[in-house]
Amino acid sequence: MSLKRVYAATGMVAAGLILAVTLFTSWYTLDESDQAVILTFGKAGETVTEPGLHFKMPWPVQHVEKLARETMSLEFGYQDEGGKKQKLSDETKMITGDENIVHADLVVQWKITDPKKYLFYSENPKEILYDATSASLRSIIGSSKIDDALTSGKAEIEGSVRELLTALIEKYDIGISILAVKLKDVELPNKEVRNAFTAVTDARETMNTKLNEAQKYENQRLNEAEGEKEAIISKAEGEKAARLETARGDVAVFNKLYEQYKSNPEVTRERLTLETLEQVLPGTEIYIMNDDGSTLKYFPIRPMEKEQPKKAEESKGDE
């Protein structure tokens, strides 16, 4: 074989390799959950987010860096060991504002919003995010009381950590956005302390329950008293109105009598005397008196009045 043929064969092999590399490195595909940055001789160019098959200049002219577009999670206080998550007690140990020790861990949901900054503005953006998460959580826990961290203050702590972490990430400008922060566990360091705190919490809950029951009873009694007061006032108003009407009627009667008395005093006086006797005598015993005031004789008018109806009935029976 001549040297000329060797060169020709070598050239054909090299051309084939170049063509193969060109064909295989000029196309790339993106999934719906991916985004890509096109690097031209190492310089970042456009960002591609549309899924599907895309063309680019062959390697080494252009190169593609793919990044996730979906939401990712960072678990602070855990690490993977053999597919199992192990809690990092040393990293999660913190001091509260009232000088108590707790273990706190959380989950941060984040996503890449600027691929160029994520690739080139820091050497390890995930490590920066982890350190910023640790600093934010420790800062907020360090200014919170242990009761808030273990009970009703968790939501407020989560919101404060998110605000502080977001501010730090924006300051670092590494192409990441914080979506949510969720506290997973806030625990006391040992079983004895946890049991003591649980007992205190139970006692506080019992106290709150008793206070609520007392408040409910107080409100019930107040409502009943208000009802009774309204009933008494209503009854008094009714009696007041009735007495006023009675008084007005008595005044009207008196005025009429007075008019008659002025026109004929003697007749009015006698009529009033007779009307008074009619009202009084049916309930009295009658005595006949001498002029000197001594009793002359007693007439049993009441027994006689009772006997007269009996005699009338007997005479009807005899008939």
Secondary structure as GFF3:
##gff-version 3
##sequence-region A 1 319
A	DSSP	alpha_helix	3	25	.	.	.	ID=ss1
A	DSSP	beta_strand	27	30	.	.	.	ID=ss2
A	DSSP	beta_strand	34	40	.	.	.	ID=ss3
A	DSSP	beta_strand	43	48	.	.	.	ID=ss4
A	DSSP	beta_strand	52	55	.	.	.	ID=ss5
A	DSSP	beta_strand	62	68	.	.	.	ID=ss6
A	DSSP	beta_strand	72	76	.	.	.	ID=ss7
A	DSSP	beta_strand	78	81	.	.	.	ID=ss8
A	DSSP	beta_strand	84	87	.	.	.	ID=ss9
A	DSSP	alpha_helix	89	92	.	.	.	ID=ss10
A	DSSP	beta_strand	93	95	.	.	.	ID=ss11
A	DSSP	beta_strand	101	112	.	.	.	ID=ss12
A	DSSP	alpha_helix	115	120	.	.	.	ID=ss13
A	DSSP	alpha_helix	125	142	.	.	.	ID=ss14
A	DSSP	alpha_helix	146	150	.	.	.	ID=ss15
A	DSSP	alpha_helix	154	172	.	.	.	ID=ss16
A	DSSP	beta_strand	176	187	.	.	.	ID=ss17
A	DSSP	alpha_helix	191	263	.	.	.	ID=ss18
A	DSSP	alpha_helix	265	280	.	.	.	ID=ss19
A	DSSP	three_ten_helix	281	283	.	.	.	ID=ss20
A	DSSP	beta_strand	287	289	.	.	.	ID=ss21
A	DSSP	beta_strand	295	298	.	.	.	ID=ss22
A	DSSP	alpha_helix	301	318	.	.	.	ID=ss23
###
